[in-house]
Amino acid sequence: MSSCIRLDLQSDLERICLVYDAFLSEYPLCYGYWNKYASNRARLCTLHEVEEIYERAVQAIPYSVNLWVSYCTFGALSFEDPADVRRLYERALSFVKKDYLCYQLWDKYIEFEYSLKQWSQLAHLYIRTLVFPTKKLQSYYERFKRLIDMWSKEMGCQHDLDFPRENTHSHGLIDIKDSEYVEISNLIREFMDQKASKYAFKKFLSIGQQLYQRSRQIDEKISCFEAHIRRNYFHVKPLDSGQLENWHHYLDFVETQGDFDWIVKLYERCLIACANYSEFWIRYVEFVEAKGGRELANHALTRAVTVFLKKVPAFCIYSAMFKEKIGDVSGARALFLQRDMDLASNLVETVYREANMEKRMGNTDVAYLIYEKAIELAKEKGNLKIIPNLYTNFARFTFVASGSFEAARGVFVKGIQQLPCKSILEGLIHFATIHGGASEIPVLDTIIANVIEPESNVYGALGLQDREDISRSFLEDATQIRVSNTGHWLALWGVDIPPGTLVPYQYGRLLIRYGGLKS
């Protein structure tokens, strides 16, 4: 019986893992599902295996306050050594301490130290809660003052303390530097040993007051942005335009503050709620790259193209262009190889970008091959609708790369032979009008006649309307070439061309065949 139960539990565990792993590989920012995954594992596995789930979670979404709160709560209940719990809290704060909602983590950390009666640790925490604004900044300042008041009563210094009024503004906005941490630690040690002087209390109070005033001034500037954030978490449902605009304004403001750590953390927080919006990923990449943070830029690109925007071809193109710009050509090529043939809407653009990159690298033959492979792959996938565009772009690219009209025309002809259709034929006609001139008309006449005349092998591939449209297009463009070409030479001799003038025989032949005239 016990062996059967173990087998059932193992089977349940495997099913649970399969379901959560599949879901979270697609939606790694759903912190609630990481929590559920860990809770289900806790019923069936060891604490170490649950810890592994949390580790995977914070690797996937390291800037989630809610996730770190869950992980640290688990650690406080599970880890035997308080030092391990503190290390986990400190690790969490290294990511989210500048998040306006990280008060949830501070509260848990304070609760943990209070449960252990670690007063010196609490004193440090209360000072640190004042370093950067959170939603509970005022509450933390009040608790800090109560702590000072309690200590001063115990040591008989209360009558010597004068708490500054809250509207007092500090003249120097300070942050806690390493040297100040040492001084704070020394002051707290004096309090614990009950050797603190009146000066020590005033100094400690002054530090807290300055930090609070600095944070309150920042809070006054960012509270309007925070108030308009309606969704801090990831969801597949789109955000409204007001939410997106608010994030942009918030980022604009913080970028002007000169705190690189703060702006990176705000971008990462923004990209939880706005993970499906390429505009924020691009903005983040461009900003950190401009500030010398190439590693951050590459990491952001990798996350976006492999998870969040992997089905957005335009972003894949942007990423490849960025890689080329920074000299990572192999990285750019790898991104182009990820193109999805099922996303036909952007395939033509992707192939165009890739071929032009290889041309810039001096690899013209490779560029030609890119078009040829894309056409063959489109045929295999049955994406016949994009093949005319591929051939048309391929012909234009060939003309630019080689300077040969004949080579470009050959691409069109190959396309017509493989997939006779109106769009390729019209592409050839218009291309010849621009680049070929009057000498190309007899050649075009032959090519088109082989398609639209009943004796042609591909006559049945085109409908009556398509054949009429092609004939009309050819006639209009041929007439345009004739007037332009003939007018040019006659104008040199000062001869006016009366309207309706018909010159050489070949144009009359075209009018008879394509214009419905009788010979």
Secondary structure, DSSP 8 states (H G I E B T S, - for coil): -HHHHHHHHHHHHHHHHHHHHHHHHH-TT-HHHHHHHHHHHHHHS-HHHHHHHHHHHHHH-TT-HHHHHHHHHHHHHH-SSHHHHHHHHHHHHHHHTTSTTTHHHHHHHHHHHHHTT-HHHHHHHHHHTTSS--TTHHHHHHHHHHHHHHHHHHTT-GGG-----TT---SS-----HHHHHHHHHHHHHHHTT---HHHHHHHHHHHHHHHHHHHHHHHHHHHHHHT----S--SS---HHHHHHHHHHHHHHHTTT-HHHHHHHHHHHHHHTTT-HHHHHHHHHHHHHTT-HHHHHHHHHHIIIIITTT-HHHHHHHHHHHHHTT-HHHHHHHHHT--TT-GGGHHHHHHHHHHHHHHTT-HHHHHHHHHHHHHHHHHHT-GGGHHHHHHHHHHHHHHHH--HHHHHHHHHHHHHHS--HHHHHHHHHHHHHHT-GGGHHHHHHHHHHHHSTTSTTGGGS-HHHHHHHHHHHHHHHHHHHHHHHHHHHHHTT----TT---SHHHHHHHHHHS----
